[in-house]
Amino acid sequence: MEIKEYSDDFLEAVSELYLSARVSTFTWLEISDYQLSDFSRDTEGERVLVAVSGGEVLGFISIWEPENFIHHLYISNNHQGKNIGTRLLEKAKYLYSSLSLKCMMENERAIGFYSSNGFIKVQKGADSLGYYYLMEFSVQT
């Protein structure tokens, strides 16, 4: 597996992954408005790293660099549980000494994943999608 900088060559595969992963993950949300074009809109201006193996897109992470904020981390449904998310997070940790993200409280699997990768809950909040934890990671010096 390689982690590559996003290019438009990945657009179709990453857009499909983003749509299918959100539909299968956010079962408690209204998802009928989700579209393939959401990836481009939702990651505009962000740094996107793509996990690829044999030409297949396995997952991606997007980071809003002005705040070192992980906006998205998705792994294809067929490649869950294979440490791809961990590898993408490790790359992000290598590139940035601190990171933050919001994780929906309903998404217990993701909360466990981020906690096991060194993120701590620092605040509770709410937005139009529901309640979330603000989680942070920083390199210990």
N, C-alpha and C positions, 0 to 999 in steps of 0.2 A: 504494500500500500504506500502511496505517495500523498503528500499534502502539497497542493499547488495553489498559487494565486489564481483567483477567478479570472476567467476571460469569457468573452461572448461565445466561445466554442462550447461552454458548459451550460449555456442559458436554458436550452430545452430540457435537459436532464435534471438540472437543479430546480427549475420551475415545477416539474412534475413531482420531484421528491418533496419539495416544500408543500405543495398542495396535498399530496397523499398523507404525509406525516402529520400535518395539522388536522386533517379530517379524522385520522385514526386516534390521535392523542387527545384532542380537546372535545371529548364526547359530551361535556356538560355545557358547551357553548353553542350558539346558533352558528352553523357553518354553511348555510345554504348560499351565502354570498361569496364564498371563497372562489377564486379564479386562478388560472395559470399565470396571469399577468401580475398577480400579487407579489411574486418574488422581486421583480424589478422595482416596483413601487416601494416595497417594504425594506429593501436593502440599499436604496439610493444614497450615495455618498458614504457608504460603509466599506470597510475592507472585508473582503470575503475570501476565505480559504476553503478549498475543496479537497476532500479525501477521495482519491481515485485508485482503482486497481484494475488493470487490464482494460482500460478505456471506460470502465463503468464508474459512475459517480456513486459513492457510498454514503456521503454526508457532507455537511458544510457548517461553517461557523461564520457569523458576520459580527463585526466589531465597529461601533461608532467611536472612532479614534479620539475625537476631542475629549471624551470622558472615559476612554478605555472601557466602554460599556458593551458587554456581549448582548446583542439584540436578538440573535437567533443561533441556535445550535440544533440541527436536525440530522438524524441518521435514517437511512431508508429502512422501511419496515422489514425488509429481507436481511438486513445486516445488524439488527439490534443485538446487543450483548456480546459484541466481538471487539470491544475496546476501541472502537473507532472514535466515539465521543471523547474518551479519555485522551486519545492521541491528539485530537483537535485541540482540546483544552491544554494539553502539554505544550503544543506549539504556541498557543496564545500566551501562556505563562512565560515562555521563553522570550516572546516579543515584547511583553508589557510587564512591568514590575508589580502592577496592581490592576485588578479587574473587578467590575461589578456587573450585576444582572438582576432582573426581576424574575421571580418564579412564582407562578400561580399556586396558591395554597392547595388547590384541588389536585395539583400535579405532584402527588406524593413520590412517585417514582423519580421524577426529575430532582426534587428536593433532596432525596437520598443520594442521588448521583452526584450532585454538586457538593453536598456535605462530605461525601467520601473522597472528593477531590480537593479538599482544603478550603471550601467556601464556608463562610459563617453567616448566619442570619443576623442582620444588624437593625432591621426595621420592618414593621408591617405597614402596608398601605393598601389603597384601593384605587381602581380606575374603572373605566367603562366595561372592562371584561370581568371584574370581580376583585377579590382580595389576593394580595401577593406578598411575598417576602422580598425585601431588597437584600441581596447576598453579596458579600465581598470576599476577595482573595488578595492577599499581598505577600510578596516574597519576604521571608524572615531573613534579616541580615545579621 
